């Protein structure tokens, strides 16, 4: 029996673990967080440990969204939906990502959750950048600036400036990009954040490349390259991107050997990690370099590789489109399930309301019957009348509260006024009912006293008759 008990306990523990998408350590931090912003930060730190391109990430995120829904945790659902927007963007479904983000933004604003607002602006800017709408991307990145300009937020402000500079650099608007890149470099220098300084320095160099000022760009790129050599690049993508920046600058300045050297280095990073857009970029620089030096065989080789990679990218885009459609269908099915759950909860709530209404009606009927036949004390009628009034008022308050919130837009003054109006209607009804019950009680007491007097007189008459006999 003991072994069976232990086995059952183990089974339920395992089942409970599978039903909770959040690891226990993250869940403990999440539920001990005191504010919505702290909860969001906890979830975001957890999300950054997962790759957006991992095949399990989408399924895990959907499971987490479903779990938060069952817990009725609005904060958790909002932040998980924010994560979903990044997955949709990675799959190339930019309209769906933006629709989701624009629906989340007012929810964070209503709760005055600044962390959620900042992250939503950031996600919108990133989605527009992926969709190559660089002006809109920069505009939404800029919306973060007032929210991260307080004391102790230099690191966040630097990242925002760097993102704005990236958007302008990618969009070939280097004059604007340089302004924000220089601000980011200055802040990172002050805080001595060497990793972030390396990133913002490379962004400044990329803006000088976009402006065609390669001699100014190269020192900034070398500074970042030195940091990557001494430490570790933030990601293979950024490492390959930087080396391709060197190749682009050297190709433009007709230093073809250097261009080939850095393009090949970019390939050494991008091919193992399947960073196809940077592979195609490196192949492009190689065949253009060999074209300038009239090396036909190498030109043909790398041109062919560039075209193959380009075709692969186009095929990849088709796959992403199919995955995006499938993912949107999963989201739709989850929304249907959520609507069913909501309908079931509303049905249970309606049954509870009906039972409460039946209970109130039964209470009133019993009160009237008792006041007519059994209750002989006026104070008892007054007490039960007040109880009945309070029960009816609270029931109406419970029933009408969602409607009042919607009509008054959560304005406390208007809601108070509405409740006062309801009370003003109930009090006269209670007063009339109490007056009627009291009148009935007085009449009943009169009848009781009259009956008692008649009985006494009859008894006296009987006694007198006996005395006469």
Buried (B, 14 or more C-beta within 10 A) or exposed (E): EEEEEEEEEEEEEEEEEEEBBBEEEBBEBBEEBEEBBBBBBBBBEBBEEBEBEEEEBBEBBBBBBBBBBEEEBEBBBBBBBBBBBBBBBBBBBBEBBBEBBEEBBEBBEEBEBBBBBBBBBBBBBBBBBBBEBBEBBBBBBBBBBEBBEEEEEBBBBBBBBBBBBBBBBBBEBBEBBBBBBBBBBBBBBEBEBEBBBBBBBBBBBBBBBBBEBBEBBBEBBBBBBEBBEEEEBEEBBBBBBBBBBBBBBBBBBEBBEBBBBBBBBBBEBBBEBEBBBBBBBBBBBBBBBBBEEEBEEBBEBBBEBBEEBBEBEEEBEEEBEEBBEEBBEEBEEBEEEBEEBEEEEEEEEEEEEEEBEEEBEEBBEEBBEBBEEEBEEBEBBEEBBEEBBEBBBEBBBEEBEEEBEEEBEEEEEBBEEBBEEBBEEBEEEBEEBBEEBBEBBEEBEEEEEEEEEEEEEEEEEEEEEEEEE
